[in-house]
Amino acid sequence: MNDILASFAGMYAGGAGAAAATPLRFEGNYFTLGGRAMFLFGADNYGNDFDPYTAGPAGWDRLCDASRDLGLQIYEVLLPPGFDTTPGLLAQVRAQGELLAGKGLIYMPGFLIGHNAAGNEDRLRAEEAAVKAGVAALRDLPRAIWYLNGDFQWREDDLEWLRERWRVASGDPGAEYPPAAGGAWDDETAAALARFKAAICEAWCRRHVGAVRAVETDRPVTSEYYQIPLGPLDPRLTIAEHTCANIGFFDLPGKDIENLPRCLAANDLRYAGKGIGLGEYGAKTHPAWVPEAGDLGYHTARTAAEKERLFAAVVAYTLGMGGSRVQTWCLRDADDRVFPWGLVRAGRPVPRDAALLHRNLSLLARAIEPVDRAPRVGLVSPTLLRLGNGAHKSLEALYAAVEALLALKAPFTVLDDFALARAPLPYEVLVYPAALALGEGEFAALRAYLAGGGRLVFSGDFARDELRRPAAPGRLAALLAFKDRAAALPGPIALEPSPAFERALAEALDAVGAGGCRLPHGRLPAEIHAFSLKTRTGELAVFCPFRRDAPFEAELPGGFELSVAAGWPVFVHLRGADAALFAGDGALLRRGAVLCRADGFTGVMALDGRGLCESAALAILPWRARGLTLGACGARGAPILIGGLLKAGRFEARTARRLGAELCLAFDPEDPQLLFLLCGEAEKDRWSSALAAQFYAAENTPGL
C-alpha cells in the first residue's frame, strides 16, 4: 500500500512543477527568503498525513492549496515513528516535500517528536540514523526547516547508562545515581545534578544537530520546547547548535493572553542569534470541552470571539516583541475522531472563521520587512538559579521584571547571566533581577560593562558563585561604587508583578540615567503594551491593549495620533510623514486630520508603499467590522471598491462598486470571507495582480 501511495504522490509532485522557490535561511533573528526578511505563519500537521485510509497525495494537494490561501507559509508535519524503516514511507515523505516545494511552501518535517533526551547510546545511534535518512531524502528542497524534537521527554529509563556518565561528570568512579541531594537552596549536590541533567539534554541536541549537519549545512534546525522549562528541558540551557528558538504555547482561558508576553520573553534568544519562535498555539471551541465538563486545563473550549482575540494577540505580541514566526496547532481536524483543533475541518479543507483572521493578519505581516535591532534595555535572566533547588524563583523573578518593563513601555531583549562574559553587551542599561549566584568571570564582565559606561539596575546580593558556593567578598560594594550608573532595587527580590515594583524599577532607571529607554507614545496606561519594530523603511508601532476595556489614545512620531478601542491589536507603519499601514478598531490621525477611521478591527495597507492618503491602491481587510472612512486621495482616479477572495494564486473578484468623493465604506460584519481592493477603475487588473503577488510571493518585492 505504501509503495502504491508513493507512486501516486510522485505523480502529484511532478505535476506541481519544478521547485523554483528562493531558498530559506535564518539570519539576523529572522527567516529570510532570497535574502528578504519575513515574519512567517504556519500550521502543524501530524502522522495522519500518511494514513492510507484517510489521506494521500490528492489530500495533500488540497491541503497545500488551502494553506497558501490562508496565508500559511510553513507546513509542519510530525512524521510517524519508523518513517525511515517502514517500506515506502520515506518515499511518501519525499513526494510530499516535492509537492510543497512546487507550490512555494516551506516543509518542516518532525523527525523525533516526543523522544527521550535521556536515551542511551543505542537509542542515540538509531535516532541519528533516522535523522540522517530524513534529511538525505529532502536535502535538495529549497525551503525546509529540520525539526528534530517536540514534546521533549526526560525519562531515566537506563539508570546504568546515566550512572556511568554521572561518575565521569562528578569525578567519582564509585558514585551512585541518582545522588542523595539535600533540600537546602545552596546544596551543591542538587546544583551539580541539575547541571548534569542539562548537559545530557544539551548533548542530545548537539548530537542530532550534528547528524543533520553531516548531511546538509544550510537549512535551519529547530526543536520545540515547552513554554516553561521542565527541569533539564530548558531552551536557555540546552538549545546548543539549534538554529532558531521554538516553543509551544497553551494556557487556560482568561490566562492565555495575560501569560503570553511573559512566555515569549522568557524564551527570547535573540541575543544568541536564535530569535523568538512560537511553534504551536491554538484553542478549541467545540461544545464537548466546555467548562461545565470539568477541569480540562488548556483544552477548555473558548467562545469563537475568545479564540479570535487569542489568534490576534499571538501575532501582535510575537511580531511586536521581535519574533520570527507563529505556527498554529493545527491545520486540520482529525478524520477518524473528534479532534477540533484545526484551522480547517476534516475532509475537504473548509476553513473556520479564525483561519480567515489568520489570513488577514498574514497579509498585513507580509508587507513588513523586519530588521533586527538590539533594544536599549538588556534584561538579564537569572538562569543559573534554575540549576539547583528553588529553581522556580528564576522564572518568577524574570516574569516580574518582564511585566514591569512592559508596563513602562521599555523595549528589551533577554540574555542569560551565564553568558555575560561571552555575549556582546550593546545595551544602554542592564536590568538584572534576583542576582544571587554568578560565576567570577561573568561578574568581572559585569564590572567591565559598567566601567565602559554601561548602566545596571539589579536586585540581589551577588553573594554566591554559579555553584552556589560563597563568592569572594565585596561584590556588591564593587558594583555600587559606580554611583551614577548602578542602582539596587529596594526591598526583597520581587517574585510577583506589582505596581510598586514597576514604580521602583522606573525610579531606578531614572537614577542611572536610563529613563529615556521608554517609547515616546505619551502617557499610555500601564496595561497597554507597546512595541516598536525596525523595518527596512521605517518603524512598525504595535499596541497590545488586551488587558483593558476602555478606548485609549496614543501619540506617535511624525505628528500621528491614535484613538482606538481596546481588545484588538493596533499596527501602524511609520516612515517620516507617511503611514503606509494601519490596523485597528478606531482612528489614525495626523495633526488632527483623519487618515482612516475603522468601525471594527480592520487592516488598511498601501500596495505601492506610499502613504495611505497618497497611495494609488489600498488593500482593506475588515474583520467583523461595519465600516471604514478614509481621507481624500486624488491618486486613484475614479475609485472602485472590489470585494474578493485570495484563491489559487489570484485575487478573485466577487463584488464591485464605484465610489464617490466620500470614501465611507460599509461592510457586512457577518461575512468574514471577503477582503477588498480600493483603486482606480482603470487600474483594477494591475492592482488585483499586485495584491495577489503581495500575498503569494511577497519575497519577490522589498517590504516596508
Phi, psi and omega in degrees: 000315180298321180295319179296315180297322179298322179296314178297322179300319178299324177297314179295318181297318178297323179288346181283347181092166181292148180283096182261013186290148174291150185288153178262136174222167171237115183208145182061034178068012176226155168285142177235144174241110184061029180090352181267115180292139180216148170270119191261152174242147178203177176216155184257147175229173184221190192299344180291351171299340183243019175279116185295345182267343183233355184214182180157183186302321179295321176294320177300319182299316179294320180292325175300313181295318178297319179300312181297319183287343178259009176082019179269133178252334182253128176248098179269140176220131178275109185291143180296150173304141181078019181300333183272347183243345179283122183305129175084343186289319179294330175294323175295317179301315178300315181295319177298319178298320179295320179298315179297317180298320179297338179254012173080012180270160179264125181268131181230081181282133178264116190272316191232049187290131180078014182281159186272121180286353177251026180290153183278184187297319178299318180294318180298319180295318179296320178295318177303315181297319180296315180299314181297321179295317180295315181293320180299324181289338189239004193292342179268006173290134183289336183230104179212147170239123180276116186252109187279299187220147171214156191054048176315146175240151168233100179234125181271069184285330183239087183294329180295317178297317179292323180298318179300317181287326176295322179295321177293314183295323183274346183075013182242104183294348179252009185292145176266158177225132358284151181285162177276106180254146176277175183261358181291151182301323184262022179293118186289329178294318178298319178295318180294322179294318178297319177296321180298313181296319178297322179294324177295316179294318178298320179295323176301312181296314182299320183294319185277332168297321176299324177296320176298310186291343174290342183248321186213140192243355190250327188286151178296148177236135182213161167224148182262121177263166174287162185290338172235148181294138175245090183060234182286349180278076192222113184297328182295333182260336194231005188294335173052229186273009172308145183286319189217147180288156188194120175229157166264153181220118173218145179203177183287150172303137181086343178247342188297309182291326178297319184274346185303307183296329177297314182292322177297315181295318182296341180244022177281115180240033179296327182299333179265006180078017183250001170069196173234128180224130177252102189267359183191127171200163179171180179199150175262151171236005185293136184293346177290346183245028180289157183305330181295345181282355179118188182282100184253004179060220183289351175286346182305132184291141169263166166286165178300321180294320178296320179296318181294321177296320178299313180300317180294319180295319180302314181293314184296312181293315183295315178295312183296325182274009175091020180286167186254337183192163169226139176227133183261146170260113001220186183288316185219154174293159175290151180275334191246006179200169178280111183215073195272056178262346196287151166293327178239160183277166179295163182076228177291135192284077176278124186284143166286164183301320182300333178294327180285327171297318176305315179301313182298316180294324178295319179296318177299315183294330182291340177288342186265136171246094187288152179233129180293135178214129177289124177297166181283343180249128172253119178265116183275117176284128176282060187296329180299337178291344178284346185264072180150189180292152180071029185299335183299334182296331179301309183288322181296316179294321179295315179301317180299318179291321177301312181298320180294317180293323176297316180296326181277357182059042180251100180302142185211162165234165185247132175232160185269142178299325182288351181256006185300330182277348183237345182269145172300148180235074183275017189270148175289328181213144172252134173250120188233096178277150175054049180279081185252330185220121183209137178295159184295320179296320179291322178295320177298321178295323178295318177296319179295323177299315178295318180297332179275005177108359178288169181235152185219131170238130188212163166232152184107176188238000178056028190278349183236156175272188186294340177260012178068024172272155178304131179273171177300141182292159174091005182298311184299315180296325180296324179284315183290350174296337174276076196300322184269356186234357179228133181220133176268134177289141183284158173077186179291164179297130181283122178248001176220145176296146177197152175302325180297319179292322176301315180296318180296319179293318178301316180294321179293320177298318177297320184296328180263009177080025182245018179296338180283003179282358182271151183288146185270064183250028182075194186268072179287142175300153184300328186282356175262119181267137184229145181221157175227118184251124177289136177235177183301324185245354184183226182225141172253114175273132181233130178238135180239090183263047187277349180258018187223147177257330186276151174299163179214164177236152180212147174260141178234160177301156177082012180083011180275151179222150175243142169222098194223161176279155175276171175097342177231150180290163175232132176235133174221124174263124184244137175216091184063240181268007182250143168239113185262354181207136174217139170216132180168182177244089183151208191242143167249126182235159170225119183050043176088346181268134182284123172273318174200147179225115183258138173255084189112156185298122185215140172255140177226127181219140178282128181278348178252008177079000180273178177296157185301326182271355177249349188289144176281345182205135179238138166267132184236125189235084180281147175227108184055026185265155181258335181185172180210133175247130182244149173293159183294148178210126179267000185279353186258002182061219175283106190282148175227143178250118183249124174262137183196188180235149170270116188210129173053040176085004184228160168265110184263116181288136175241330178220159176203140174209142178282149182243154175268200182292327180276115182267072176249107188257141178246140179234160174267109183294347180270357180244097182275359189283319190281143162238168195229151175240125177246119182200177173291142185300323182291342184252014189296324180293317179300313185281335172296319177293322180294321178296316178297319180295322178297327183275314188267340184214049183298334182294346183275354179227147178297146178265177178296000000 
